[in-house]
């Protein structure tokens, strides 16, 4: 039986690109470029690349990018979009919990909950961070966004999602936030690219900054910076607050000699 995130992204490539939360690609890539100091020799791994929006934009700007995703449908759409632009992008199908890469990339990105934190257990989510660490080189960076655990303590997740929904976007209902696990359980209704309607029972993990810091330090990330994540406008000037729905994390990896424990 497919997991909810597998069922959601099956035959959903066209609809996905019209979701409101996918509209910040250009600004987000501006930030990513600045973080690697515009080094065109940097090798970039896009984990949970979806329809390839960041992979394609960064390739257009002259970077070497490998995009990985679990969904055949999303990868098919990513390859179609790259071909339409005449771009050669290395898209591969992999599970983020089990990546084949080792010391190959200068930067790994996971934007807009590309993989982390959609998994059904904390151990699986941690495994994604382990594989990201294994994939990048010494002094390489990991940039990702995740759900801000401070937000649901002060706000309704459902109200926030409803206020940011456009026509034809996925609809969310029956949200229930569990204070013991920091998971939000919800029913999500979507219509796929063929017009078929799906009702999915979803579970997403929210994280607080101290958790993220501890998880990354345990993987030998040396410098960990956490900010509020603004759609299309990532910035180191945005101090994280309870008003931010997402967290932006920038972490630098150190000491690859310790990597055997990542397997």
Secondary structure as UniProt FT lines:
FT   HELIX           4..8
FT   TURN            9..11
FT   HELIX           13..17
FT   HELIX           20..22
FT   TURN            23..24
FT   HELIX           25..35
FT   TURN            36..38
FT   TURN            40..41
FT   STRAND          43..47
FT   TURN            50..52
FT   HELIX           53..60
FT   TURN            61..62
FT   STRAND          64..69
FT   HELIX           72..84
FT   TURN            85..86
FT   STRAND          90..93
FT   TURN            96..97
FT   STRAND          105..110
FT   TURN            116..117
FT   HELIX           122..135
FT   STRAND          136..148
FT   TURN            149..150
FT   HELIX           151..153
FT   HELIX           157..163
FT   TURN            167..168
FT   STRAND          171..178
FT   TURN            179..182
FT   STRAND          183..191
FT   TURN            193..194
FT   STRAND          197..205
FT   HELIX           209..217
FT   TURN            218..220
FT   STRAND          221..228
FT   TURN            231..232
FT   TURN            236..237
FT   TURN            242..243
FT   STRAND          246..253
FT   HELIX           256..262
//
